Amino acid sequence: MISHMLDTAPRSGRRITLDGTALRTADVAALADRTARPAPPDPKALARAAESWDTARRLAATGRVYGRSTGVGANRTEDVEAADAAHGLRLLRSHAGAIGDPLPGREVRAMLAVRANQLLAGGAGLNPAVITALITALDTGAHPVVNEHGAVGTGDLAALAQTGLALAGEHPWHGTPGGRAPAPVALDNNDALALISSNALTLGQSALALDALRRLLAASLPVAALSLLAVGGSYEPFAEPVMRARPHPGSAAAAARLRTLSGVPPRPSPPLGRIQDPYGFRCLPQIHGPALDAADTLESVLTVELNAAAENPLISIEDQAAYHHGNFYAAHVALALDTFRLAVLQTARLSTARLAALSEPDLTRLRPFLGDAAPASSGVMILEYAAGAALGEMRAVSHPSSLGHAVLSRGVEEQASFASLGARQTLRAATYYRQILACELVAAVRALRMRSLEPEPGLPLTTAYTRATEALDPRMEDRPLTDDVAAAAGLLDELAEV
């Protein structure tokens, strides 16, 4: 069962090998966006997964192994006969009850990439044919239909159960034009829990959110530098001695990047006539820096998780044992996501502060709101409202998901991390952050045009300004700015690379 949805991302010759040890968040994003293709799985890793599968079946046939020779959750005390081959399919069918809208294909492909790589770590005890099928789906562009809600940060059970049924031929696939679903895989009573005991969807969505927000954080610096130039602000706050006096890595990196963009020496001179700028400019390293540091922390956490054999139970080839544990509990991910969103939110607030500064005649030496010569011209006034609305949405999704609580399965599972919610919130935060930065960029370019100011030739900031002026409408009269903001939003990924 496969239907086609529009998915025309360009294919690339780049190949990524999954081996259970070296997957990075950028790799997940590339596979999800189909700018890279999966290579055949690493043979040694596939052999390790096969040995884990053999070990798991042997252990389940001779003793009590959770989810294989027993039920799951509160049913863990009920035994399942080894001959009951339908147990696995019953488990998948009962757990494939995700609700809500179907997820975008890129998010599901991110999940497939993460799950295939985790399985190659060799602790799941799952049929290696499942791994091969997941990689085939990634390569052809097919993905199972997966609905949004069904997890609370203790394993993406519903999403992965839908995936399991799709692999078994009982659940629909979507695909790119010309794509095809993998051939059905015969699953037995040992394969169901081994497949669904993972936070692969949460991790895939987190990797996509981190990738998007890293690029927006990078783009925010040239946008801020253009705003600083437009108001004739001071570069003193970014001086090397200032950063060395309080040496947080992210703050130092942000200051150094701003100096490079603007061609400023390590010890810049103060501008004439101004002692201190508003916080939107003066405190940029101290507010942007924590977001960069939080991004690095989240990257570190996700790298561990992407390559972890976190399934419960862990099938140990070396010990020939099944270890029952709680590695599926995603507290590290939830807390890192919450911290990251809150840190990025601070930089978004700073962008709205700079937008307000660009409307202030005392700073720009222009008319209020960057209005033209017409009486009472409103200029970019509405952008403050629009950015404020987007900031409100971003603030709402920045609420810590780890404050959530749930008691499930007759009280046996009495806690939840809600990392799954945190991942979705972080994806949404990227959408709002892009809109906020786009509003600032429109205003900054308008102010520079009105003041006939440009960055000095040869600077990275000059490249950013040139691209922005080519993309943005030069008209200054009062008019709708919706299209201008959309054009600026589409430009931000380019500005991240200057």
SETOR-542568 format. One record per residue (C-alpha): residue number from 1; residue in one letter; chain; x, y negated, z negated. Coordinates in nm, 4 decimals, decimal comma. Layout:
SETOR-542568
   pos   code   unit         c1         c2         c3
   NUM      A      A          X          Y          Z
...
***
This chain:
SETOR-542568
   pos   code   unit         c1         c2         c3
     1      M      A     0,0000     0,0000     0,0000
     2      I      A     0,1722    -0,3150     0,1152
     3      S      A     0,0437    -0,6541     0,2213
     4      H      A     0,2433    -0,9390     0,3654
     5      M      A     0,2798    -1,2811     0,2081
     6      L      A     0,4763    -1,5735     0,3470
     7      D      A     0,8403    -1,5320     0,2412
     8      T      A     1,0775    -1,6668     0,4970
     9      A      A     1,3887    -1,7348     0,2886
    10      P      A     1,6965    -1,6952     0,5110
    11      R      A     1,8863    -1,3708     0,4846
    12      S      A     2,2568    -1,3781     0,4141
    13      G      A     2,5476    -1,1507     0,4800
    14      R      A     2,6546    -1,1818     0,1181
    15      R      A     2,6200    -0,8560    -0,0747
    16      I      A     2,5932    -0,8094    -0,4515
    17      T      A     2,6845    -0,4733    -0,6009
    18      L      A     2,4863    -0,3650    -0,9043
    19      D      A     2,6898    -0,1553    -1,1470
    20      G      A     2,5418    -0,2180    -1,4928
    21      T      A     2,8360    -0,4268    -1,6099
    22      A      A     2,8938    -0,7452    -1,4099
    23      L      A     2,5621    -0,9013    -1,3044
    24      R      A     2,5428    -1,2797    -1,3560
    25      T      A     2,2467    -1,5157    -1,3670
    26      A      A     2,3516    -1,6732    -1,0364
    27      D      A     2,3458    -1,3259    -0,8786
    28      V      A     1,9900    -1,2722    -1,0006
    29      A      A     1,8837    -1,6040    -0,8474
    30      A      A     2,0524    -1,5203    -0,5160
    31      L      A     1,8810    -1,1807    -0,4962
    32      A      A     1,5465    -1,3304    -0,5961
    33      D      A     1,5717    -1,6031    -0,3319
    34      R      A     1,7061    -1,3567    -0,0733
    35      T      A     2,0178    -1,5636    -0,0092
    36      A      A     2,2094    -1,2454    -0,0911
    37      R      A     2,1341    -0,8794    -0,0417
    38      P      A     2,1976    -0,5869    -0,2733
    39      A      A     2,4802    -0,3552    -0,1764
    40      P      A     2,4350     0,0196    -0,2277
    41      P      A     2,4638     0,0883    -0,6024
    42      D      A     2,8046     0,1580    -0,7455
    43      P      A     2,8583     0,5385    -0,7127
    44      K      A     3,0131     0,5742    -1,0588
    45      A      A     2,7283     0,3836    -1,2175
    46      L      A     2,4717     0,5927    -1,0299
    47      A      A     2,6454     0,9103    -1,1463
    48      R      A     2,6372     0,7792    -1,5043
    49      A      A     2,2642     0,7154    -1,4717
    50      A      A     2,2114     1,0681    -1,3358
    51      E      A     2,4004     1,2181    -1,6290
    52      S      A     2,1907     1,0087    -1,8672
    53      W      A     1,8741     1,1426    -1,7024
    54      D      A     1,9886     1,5036    -1,7408
    55      T      A     2,0814     1,4398    -2,1041
    56      A      A     1,7443     1,2809    -2,1814
    57      R      A     1,5462     1,5688    -2,0333
    58      R      A     1,7513     1,8208    -2,2255
    59      L      A     1,7033     1,6333    -2,5531
    60      A      A     1,3276     1,5930    -2,4980
    61      A      A     1,2911     1,9650    -2,4270
    62      T      A     1,4631     2,0642    -2,7514
    63      G      A     1,3601     1,7946    -3,0011
    64      R      A     1,1416     1,4924    -3,0742
    65      V      A     1,2304     1,1981    -2,8530
    66      Y      A     1,0089     0,8908    -2,8682
    67      G      A     0,7959     0,8368    -2,5597
    68      R      A     0,9089     1,1621    -2,3977
    69      S      A     0,8007     1,4372    -2,6335
    70      T      A     0,5848     1,1981    -2,8412
    71      G      A     0,3385     0,9204    -2,7852
    72      V      A     0,4361     0,5543    -2,8209
    73      G      A     0,3600     0,2774    -3,0709
    74      A      A     0,1200     0,3965    -3,3376
    75      N      A     0,0908     0,7238    -3,1408
    76      R      A     0,4572     0,8042    -3,2049
    77      T      A     0,3576     1,0823    -3,4475
    78      E      A     0,1630     1,2721    -3,1778
    79      D      A     0,3618     1,5387    -2,9965
    80      V      A     0,3519     1,5866    -2,6213
    81      E      A     0,4217     1,9251    -2,4677
    82      A      A     0,7213     1,9439    -2,2359
    83      A      A     0,4955     2,1015    -1,9762
    84      D      A     0,2637     1,7996    -1,9794
    85      A      A     0,4075     1,6390    -1,6658
    86      A      A     0,1161     1,3929    -1,6441
    87      H      A     0,2119     1,2239    -1,9729
    88      G      A     0,4383     0,9759    -1,7949
    89      L      A     0,1748     0,8681    -1,5430
    90      R      A    -0,0876     0,8352    -1,8187
    91      L      A     0,1531     0,6109    -2,0062
    92      L      A     0,2114     0,3922    -1,6999
    93      R      A    -0,1584     0,3726    -1,6175
    94      S      A    -0,2519     0,2754    -1,9735
    95      H      A     0,0182     0,0082    -1,9948
    96      A      A    -0,0291    -0,1439    -1,6469
    97      G      A    -0,2933    -0,3836    -1,7753
    98      A      A    -0,1215    -0,7176    -1,7158
    99      I      A    -0,3649    -1,0051    -1,6653
   100      G      A    -0,3609    -1,3499    -1,5086
   101      D      A    -0,2434    -1,4647    -1,1691
   102      P      A     0,0045    -1,2584    -0,9658
   103      L      A     0,3589    -1,3850    -1,0128
   104      P      A     0,5545    -1,5420    -0,7256
   105      G      A     0,7641    -1,2969    -0,5294
   106      R      A     1,0960    -1,4487    -0,6350
   107      E      A     1,0154    -1,3908    -1,0026
   108      V      A     0,9247    -1,0274    -0,9390
   109      R      A     1,2382    -0,9757    -0,7287
   110      A      A     1,4425    -1,1211    -1,0139
   111      M      A     1,2853    -0,8603    -1,2407
   112      L      A     1,3680    -0,5787    -0,9971
   113      A      A     1,7317    -0,6896    -0,9774
   114      V      A     1,7672    -0,7049    -1,3549
   115      R      A     1,5978    -0,3699    -1,4129
   116      A      A     1,8037    -0,1876    -1,1505
   117      N      A     2,1244    -0,3231    -1,2991
   118      Q      A     2,0250    -0,2371    -1,6562
   119      L      A     1,9417     0,1182    -1,5536
   120      L      A     2,2874     0,1516    -1,4026
   121      A      A     2,4320     0,0814    -1,7477
   122      G      A     2,3414     0,4433    -1,8160
   123      G      A     2,1422     0,4383    -2,1396
   124      A      A     1,7859     0,4795    -2,0154
   125      G      A     1,7755     0,8432    -1,9137
   126      L      A     1,5678     0,7655    -1,6042
   127      N      A     1,5466     0,9402    -1,2684
   128      P      A     1,8178     0,7782    -1,0496
   129      A      A     1,5724     0,7822    -0,7590
   130      V      A     1,3949     0,4954    -0,9342
   131      I      A     1,7122     0,2862    -0,9217
   132      T      A     1,7560     0,3582    -0,5530
   133      A      A     1,3930     0,2632    -0,4881
   134      L      A     1,4265    -0,0656    -0,6761
   135      I      A     1,7342    -0,1587    -0,4743
   136      T      A     1,5600    -0,0601    -0,1505
   137      A      A     1,2710    -0,2902    -0,2380
   138      L      A     1,5134    -0,5757    -0,3065
   139      D      A     1,6822    -0,5173     0,0264
   140      T      A     1,3646    -0,5040     0,2346
   141      G      A     1,1854    -0,7883     0,0561
   142      A      A     0,9019    -0,5798    -0,0904
   143      H      A     0,7867    -0,6382    -0,4453
   144      P      A     0,5046    -0,4906    -0,6536
   145      V      A     0,2084    -0,7062    -0,7456
   146      V      A     0,2759    -0,8131    -1,1046
   147      N      A     0,0375    -1,0245    -1,3110
   148      E      A     0,1558    -1,2956    -1,5444
   149      H      A     0,0524    -1,1951    -1,8964
   150      G      A     0,1286    -0,8708    -2,0755
   151      A      A     0,4331    -0,9192    -2,3001
   152      V      A     0,5229    -1,0853    -2,6301
   153      G      A     0,9010    -1,0587    -2,6254
   154      T      A     0,9362    -0,6938    -2,7267
   155      G      A     0,9546    -0,5502    -2,3766
   156      D      A     0,7793    -0,6403    -2,0523
   157      L      A     0,5671    -0,3287    -2,0762
   158      A      A     0,2735    -0,4254    -1,8562
   159      A      A     0,4796    -0,5760    -1,5726
   160      L      A     0,7136    -0,2789    -1,5607
   161      A      A     0,4240    -0,0331    -1,5855
   162      Q      A     0,2720    -0,1973    -1,2780
   163      T      A     0,6108    -0,1570    -1,1126
   164      G      A     0,6204     0,2092    -1,2116
   165      L      A     0,2788     0,2737    -1,0614
   166      A      A     0,3856     0,0941    -0,7433
   167      L      A     0,6914     0,3196    -0,7244
   168      A      A     0,4624     0,6192    -0,7703
   169      G      A     0,2364     0,4982    -0,4881
   170      E      A    -0,0593     0,3964    -0,7076
   171      H      A    -0,0224     0,0156    -0,7110
   172      P      A     0,0018    -0,2412    -0,4288
   173      W      A     0,3150    -0,4066    -0,2951
   174      H      A     0,3660    -0,7405    -0,1271
   175      G      A     0,6431    -0,7936     0,1210
   176      T      A     0,8125    -1,0140     0,3722
   177      P      A     0,7145    -0,9815     0,7382
   178      G      A     0,8806    -0,6615     0,8541
   179      G      A     0,9520    -0,5524     0,4979
   180      R      A     0,8496    -0,2172     0,3674
   181      A      A     0,7825    -0,0620     0,0312
   182      P      A     1,0111     0,2210    -0,0799
   183      A      A     0,8838     0,5757    -0,0422
   184      P      A     0,6880     0,6965    -0,3465
   185      V      A     0,8977     0,8448    -0,6257
   186      A      A     0,7799     1,1505    -0,8200
   187      L      A     0,7806     1,0475    -1,1875
   188      D      A     0,7493     1,2935    -1,4749
   189      N      A     0,6886     1,2650    -1,8481
   190      N      A     1,0496     1,1576    -1,9076
   191      D      A     1,0446     0,8576    -1,6761
   192      A      A     0,7673     0,6241    -1,7930
   193      L      A     0,8990     0,4777    -2,1170
   194      A      A     1,2530     0,4799    -1,9805
   195      L      A     1,1370     0,2424    -1,7062
   196      I      A     0,9190     0,0056    -1,9075
   197      S      A     1,1387    -0,0277    -2,2194
   198      S      A     1,3030    -0,3500    -2,1031
   199      N      A     1,2668    -0,7283    -2,0954
   200      A      A     1,3623    -0,7371    -1,7280
   201      L      A     1,0890    -0,9799    -1,6202
   202      T      A     1,1681    -1,2197    -1,9045
   203      L      A     1,5376    -1,2032    -1,8209
   204      G      A     1,4781    -1,2518    -1,4497
   205      Q      A     1,2588    -1,5549    -1,5099
   206      S      A     1,5137    -1,6909    -1,7580
   207      A      A     1,7920    -1,6543    -1,5023
   208      L      A     1,5866    -1,8431    -1,2425
   209      A      A     1,5031    -2,1189    -1,4909
   210      L      A     1,8659    -2,1552    -1,5971
   211      D      A     1,9796    -2,1714    -1,2358
   212      A      A     1,7249    -2,4432    -1,1533
   213      L      A     1,7900    -2,6504    -1,4631
   214      R      A     2,1682    -2,6298    -1,4281
   215      R      A     2,1321    -2,7832    -1,0815
   216      L      A     1,8990    -3,0534    -1,2119
   217      L      A     2,1345    -3,1341    -1,4977
   218      A      A     2,4133    -3,1689    -1,2425
   219      A      A     2,1926    -3,3918    -1,0245
   220      S      A     2,0926    -3,6101    -1,3182
   221      L      A     2,4471    -3,7461    -1,3493
   222      P      A     2,4705    -3,9093    -1,0032
   223      V      A     2,1138    -4,0356    -1,0513
   224      A      A     2,2150    -4,1904    -1,3853
   225      A      A     2,5320    -4,3305    -1,2281
   226      L      A     2,3260    -4,5035    -0,9587
   227      S      A     2,1013    -4,6516    -1,2268
   228      L      A     2,4043    -4,7691    -1,4233
   229      L      A     2,5443    -4,9389    -1,1139
   230      A      A     2,2071    -5,1018    -1,0458
   231      V      A     2,1996    -5,2692    -1,3894
   232      G      A     2,5707    -5,3535    -1,3924
   233      G      A     2,6203    -5,1399    -1,7000
   234      S      A     2,9334    -5,0619    -1,8982
   235      Y      A     3,1569    -4,7588    -1,8465
   236      E      A     3,3129    -4,7969    -2,1933
   237      P      A     3,0884    -4,5238    -2,3450
   238      F      A     3,2485    -4,2693    -2,1113
   239      A      A     3,6106    -4,3487    -2,1998
   240      E      A     3,8416    -4,0595    -2,2808
   241      P      A     3,9338    -4,1951    -2,6261
   242      V      A     3,5640    -4,2049    -2,7174
   243      M      A     3,5191    -3,8410    -2,6169
   244      R      A     3,8352    -3,7253    -2,7955
   245      A      A     3,7161    -3,8892    -3,1150
   246      R      A     3,4148    -3,6518    -3,1230
   247      P      A     3,5178    -3,3621    -2,9009
   248      H      A     3,2027    -3,1720    -2,8116
   249      P      A     3,2686    -2,9880    -2,4817
   250      G      A     2,9428    -3,0811    -2,3079
   251      S      A     2,9703    -3,4498    -2,3951
   252      A      A     3,3290    -3,4664    -2,2715
   253      A      A     3,2302    -3,2900    -1,9480
   254      A      A     2,9393    -3,5296    -1,8885
   255      A      A     3,1566    -3,8359    -1,9463
   256      A      A     3,4337    -3,7051    -1,7228
   257      R      A     3,1845    -3,6300    -1,4469
   258      L      A     3,0408    -3,9821    -1,4649
   259      R      A     3,3887    -4,1316    -1,4424
   260      T      A     3,4688    -3,9160    -1,1392
   261      L      A     3,1412    -3,9998    -0,9655
   262      S      A     3,1943    -4,3718    -1,0088
   263      G      A     3,5709    -4,3872    -0,9642
   264      V      A     3,6242    -4,5135    -1,3195
   265      P      A     3,9624    -4,4791    -1,4971
   266      P      A     3,9946    -4,2879    -1,8267
   267      R      A     4,0075    -4,6196    -2,0146
   268      P      A     3,7597    -4,8496    -1,8388
   269      S      A     3,7387    -5,2209    -1,9132
   270      P      A     3,4160    -5,3668    -2,0524
   271      P      A     3,1963    -5,5690    -1,8165
   272      L      A     3,1800    -5,9441    -1,8641
   273      G      A     2,9012    -6,0829    -2,0763
   274      R      A     2,7588    -5,7590    -2,2200
   275      I      A     2,8570    -5,5879    -2,5448
   276      Q      A     2,6370    -5,2772    -2,5412
   277      D      A     2,3874    -5,1199    -2,3031
   278      P      A     2,0581    -4,9555    -2,4051
   279      Y      A     2,0754    -4,5929    -2,5175
   280      G      A     1,9674    -4,4684    -2,1760
   281      F      A     2,3152    -4,5563    -2,0521
   282      R      A     2,5331    -4,5806    -2,3624
   283      C      A     2,4327    -4,2483    -2,5209
   284      L      A     2,4251    -4,0415    -2,2039
   285      P      A     2,7238    -3,8146    -2,2918
   286      Q      A     2,5893    -3,7546    -2,6426
   287      I      A     2,2455    -3,6533    -2,5101
   288      H      A     2,3416    -3,4833    -2,1843
   289      G      A     2,6285    -3,2939    -2,3503
   290      P      A     2,4133    -3,0768    -2,5793
   291      A      A     2,2089    -2,9667    -2,2766
   292      L      A     2,5273    -2,8534    -2,0996
   293      D      A     2,6396    -2,6694    -2,4117
   294      A      A     2,2958    -2,5086    -2,4527
   295      A      A     2,3079    -2,3969    -2,0893
   296      D      A     2,6404    -2,2256    -2,1536
   297      T      A     2,4998    -2,0546    -2,4628
   298      L      A     2,1955    -1,9302    -2,2719
   299      E      A     2,4212    -1,8084    -1,9907
   300      S      A     2,6273    -1,6097    -2,2406
   301      V      A     2,3189    -1,4516    -2,3983
   302      L      A     2,1648    -1,3631    -2,0617
   303      T      A     2,4887    -1,2110    -1,9311
   304      V      A     2,4866    -0,9670    -2,2222
   305      E      A     2,1207    -0,8824    -2,1668
   306      L      A     2,1446    -0,8397    -1,7892
   307      N      A     2,4078    -0,5700    -1,8350
   308      A      A     2,2712    -0,4061    -2,1486
   309      A      A     2,1441    -0,0539    -2,1968
   310      A      A     1,8766    -0,1824    -2,4331
   311      E      A     1,6117     0,0878    -2,3776
   312      N      A     1,4546     0,2592    -2,6786
   313      P      A     1,5630     0,5266    -2,7366
   314      L      A     1,9222     0,4860    -2,6204
   315      I      A     2,0368     0,8025    -2,4468
   316      S      A     2,4033     0,8476    -2,5396
   317      I      A     2,5904     1,0691    -2,2965
   318      E      A     2,8980     1,0728    -2,5183
   319      D      A     2,7071     1,1866    -2,8296
   320      Q      A     2,4417     1,3885    -2,6472
   321      A      A     2,1926     1,2073    -2,8672
   322      A      A     1,8869     0,9838    -2,8510
   323      Y      A     1,9175     0,6843    -3,0816
   324      H      A     1,5921     0,5104    -3,1782
   325      H      A     1,6424     0,1388    -3,2393
   326      G      A     1,5195    -0,2201    -3,1902
   327      N      A     1,7399    -0,3540    -2,9106
   328      F      A     1,4276    -0,4346    -2,7101
   329      Y      A     1,3531    -0,7208    -2,9518
   330      A      A     1,4520    -1,0357    -2,7610
   331      A      A     1,5267    -1,2842    -3,0411
   332      H      A     1,8613    -1,3909    -2,8932
   333      V      A     1,6924    -1,4793    -2,5656
   334      A      A     1,3939    -1,6540    -2,7252
   335      L      A     1,6081    -1,8741    -2,9486
   336      A      A     1,8540    -1,9604    -2,6709
   337      L      A     1,5668    -2,0544    -2,4392
   338      D      A     1,4017    -2,2698    -2,7049
   339      T      A     1,7262    -2,4528    -2,7783
   340      F      A     1,7930    -2,5077    -2,4091
   341      R      A     1,4473    -2,6500    -2,3367
   342      L      A     1,4667    -2,8884    -2,6302
   343      A      A     1,8118    -3,0051    -2,5206
   344      V      A     1,7019    -3,0644    -2,1616
   345      L      A     1,3951    -3,2496    -2,2894
   346      Q      A     1,6255    -3,5048    -2,4538
   347      T      A     1,7931    -3,5769    -2,1193
   348      A      A     1,4503    -3,6163    -1,9555
   349      R      A     1,3551    -3,8745    -2,2176
   350      L      A     1,6770    -4,0564    -2,1377
   351      S      A     1,5830    -4,0625    -1,7688
   352      T      A     1,2520    -4,2321    -1,8512
   353      A      A     1,4443    -4,4837    -2,0643
   354      R      A     1,6662    -4,5688    -1,7676
   355      L      A     1,3584    -4,5981    -1,5471
   356      A      A     1,2162    -4,8510    -1,7919
   357      A      A     1,5471    -5,0392    -1,7885
   358      L      A     1,5332    -5,0629    -1,4097
   359      S      A     1,2023    -5,2502    -1,4440
   360      E      A     1,3568    -5,5084    -1,6793
   361      P      A     1,4682    -5,8383    -1,5198
   362      D      A     1,7209    -5,9078    -1,7993
   363      L      A     1,9136    -5,5993    -1,6856
   364      T      A     1,8606    -5,5981    -1,3085
   365      R      A     1,8405    -5,9761    -1,2431
   366      L      A     1,5447    -5,8891    -1,0208
   367      R      A     1,1711    -5,9374    -1,0541
   368      P      A     0,9789    -5,7267    -1,3088
   369      F      A     0,9231    -5,3663    -1,1959
   370      L      A     1,1513    -5,4286    -0,8966
   371      G      A     0,8618    -5,6079    -0,7300
   372      D      A     0,8989    -5,7862    -0,3971
   373      A      A     0,8349    -6,1576    -0,3391
   374      A      A     0,4539    -6,1255    -0,3347
   375      P      A     0,2821    -6,2790    -0,6409
   376      A      A     0,2377    -6,0307    -0,9305
   377      S      A     0,3915    -5,7479    -0,7290
   378      S      A     0,3840    -5,4190    -0,9218
   379      G      A     0,6806    -5,2583    -0,7461
   380      V      A     0,7694    -4,9301    -0,9210
   381      M      A     0,5558    -4,9918    -1,2290
   382      I      A     0,3416    -4,6826    -1,1663
   383      L      A     0,6502    -4,4617    -1,1708
   384      E      A     0,6839    -4,5224    -1,5440
   385      Y      A     0,3342    -4,3822    -1,5871
   386      A      A     0,3998    -4,0880    -1,3569
   387      A      A     0,7306    -4,0024    -1,5227
   388      G      A     0,5695    -4,0416    -1,8639
   389      A      A     0,2967    -3,7961    -1,7645
   390      A      A     0,5533    -3,5434    -1,6430
   391      L      A     0,7510    -3,5960    -1,9639
   392      G      A     0,4368    -3,5218    -2,1642
   393      E      A     0,3962    -3,1927    -1,9792
   394      M      A     0,7628    -3,1131    -2,0328
   395      R      A     0,7328    -3,1901    -2,4017
   396      A      A     0,4371    -2,9512    -2,4287
   397      V      A     0,6265    -2,6598    -2,2715
   398      S      A     0,9318    -2,7364    -2,4862
   399      H      A     0,7474    -2,6308    -2,8007
   400      P      A     0,9511    -2,3407    -2,9460
   401      S      A     0,8021    -2,0129    -2,8302
   402      S      A     0,9825    -1,8327    -3,1125
   403      L      A     0,7359    -1,9879    -3,3598
   404      G      A     0,4812    -1,7376    -3,2267
   405      H      A     0,3745    -1,4337    -3,4254
   406      A      A     0,1899    -1,1114    -3,3485
   407      V      A     0,1071    -0,7862    -3,5268
   408      L      A     0,0337    -0,5073    -3,2786
   409      S      A    -0,0247    -0,1335    -3,2417
   410      R      A    -0,2043    -0,0806    -3,5723
   411      G      A     0,0582    -0,2743    -3,7653
   412      V      A     0,3539    -0,0631    -3,6560
   413      E      A     0,4937    -0,3515    -3,4498
   414      E      A     0,4609    -0,6384    -3,6951
   415      Q      A     0,6742    -0,9075    -3,5318
   416      A      A     0,7319    -1,0540    -3,1837
   417      S      A     0,9929    -1,2890    -3,0371
   418      F      A     0,7742    -1,4363    -2,7592
   419      A      A     1,0809    -1,4667    -2,5365
   420      S      A     0,8484    -1,3870    -2,2457
   421      L      A     0,6543    -1,7065    -2,3138
   422      G      A     0,9801    -1,8978    -2,3530
   423      A      A     1,0959    -1,7861    -2,0088
   424      R      A     0,7762    -1,9057    -1,8422
   425      Q      A     0,7908    -2,2338    -2,0335
   426      T      A     1,1485    -2,2907    -1,9185
   427      L      A     1,0516    -2,2341    -1,5557
   428      R      A     0,7746    -2,4916    -1,5913
   429      A      A     1,0108    -2,7355    -1,7633
   430      A      A     1,2275    -2,7337    -1,4501
   431      T      A     0,9300    -2,8473    -1,2400
   432      Y      A     0,8569    -3,1453    -1,4648
   433      Y      A     1,2229    -3,2394    -1,5059
   434      R      A     1,2610    -3,2575    -1,1278
   435      Q      A     0,9670    -3,4993    -1,1056
   436      I      A     1,1081    -3,7237    -1,3782
   437      L      A     1,4528    -3,7462    -1,2207
   438      A      A     1,2952    -3,8144    -0,8817
   439      C      A     1,1111    -4,1164    -1,0232
   440      E      A     1,4371    -4,2558    -1,1592
   441      L      A     1,6170    -4,1968    -0,8302
   442      V      A     1,3518    -4,3882    -0,6327
   443      A      A     1,3812    -4,6836    -0,8685
   444      A      A     1,7621    -4,6797    -0,8792
   445      V      A     1,7962    -4,6821    -0,5002
   446      R      A     1,5349    -4,9558    -0,4713
   447      A      A     1,7225    -5,1726    -0,7235
   448      L      A     2,0534    -5,1228    -0,5456
   449      R      A     1,8969    -5,2136    -0,2125
   450      M      A     1,7391    -5,5248    -0,3588
   451      R      A     2,0697    -5,6319    -0,5106
   452      S      A     2,2652    -5,5407    -0,1942
   453      L      A     2,4905    -5,3220    -0,4075
   454      E      A     2,6594    -5,0003    -0,2985
   455      P      A     2,9189    -4,7732    -0,4586
   456      E      A     3,2715    -4,8270    -0,3365
   457      P      A     3,3617    -4,6279    -0,0228
   458      G      A     3,5104    -4,2834    -0,0689
   459      L      A     3,3520    -4,2045    -0,4057
   460      P      A     3,1289    -3,9018    -0,4733
   461      L      A     2,8614    -4,1512    -0,5802
   462      T      A     2,8796    -4,3103    -0,2354
   463      T      A     2,7857    -3,9755    -0,0830
   464      A      A     2,4904    -3,9495    -0,3211
   465      Y      A     2,3761    -4,3028    -0,2389
   466      T      A     2,4066    -4,2510     0,1363
   467      R      A     2,1986    -3,9337     0,1237
   468      A      A     1,9387    -4,1063    -0,0888
   469      T      A     1,9097    -4,4094     0,1389
   470      E      A     1,8737    -4,1827     0,4404
   471      A      A     1,5884    -3,9957     0,2729
   472      L      A     1,4010    -4,2805     0,1017
   473      D      A     1,1739    -4,5358     0,2674
   474      P      A     1,3368    -4,8841     0,2578
   475      R      A     1,0113    -5,0831     0,2478
   476      M      A     0,9758    -5,2966    -0,0658
   477      E      A     0,6127    -5,4089    -0,0451
   478      D      A     0,3570    -5,2599    -0,2823
   479      R      A     0,2469    -4,9222    -0,1451
   480      P      A     0,1890    -4,5654    -0,2644
   481      L      A     0,5167    -4,4078    -0,3808
   482      T      A     0,4033    -4,0453    -0,3872
   483      D      A     0,5931    -3,9519    -0,0730
   484      D      A     0,9031    -4,1372    -0,1933
   485      V      A     0,9106    -3,9336    -0,5145
   486      A      A     0,8566    -3,6101    -0,3217
   487      A      A     1,1488    -3,6952    -0,0923
   488      A      A     1,3678    -3,7770    -0,3915
   489      A      A     1,2710    -3,4505    -0,5620
   490      G      A     1,3761    -3,2575    -0,2522
   491      L      A     1,7093    -3,4369    -0,2527
   492      L      A     1,8151    -3,3475    -0,6059
   493      D      A     1,9659    -3,0089    -0,5211
   494      E      A     2,1910    -3,1823    -0,2691
   495      L      A     2,2954    -3,4433    -0,5239
   496      A      A     2,3935    -3,1657    -0,7647
   497      E      A     2,6711    -3,0737    -0,5198
   498      V      A     2,8308    -3,4155    -0,4646
***
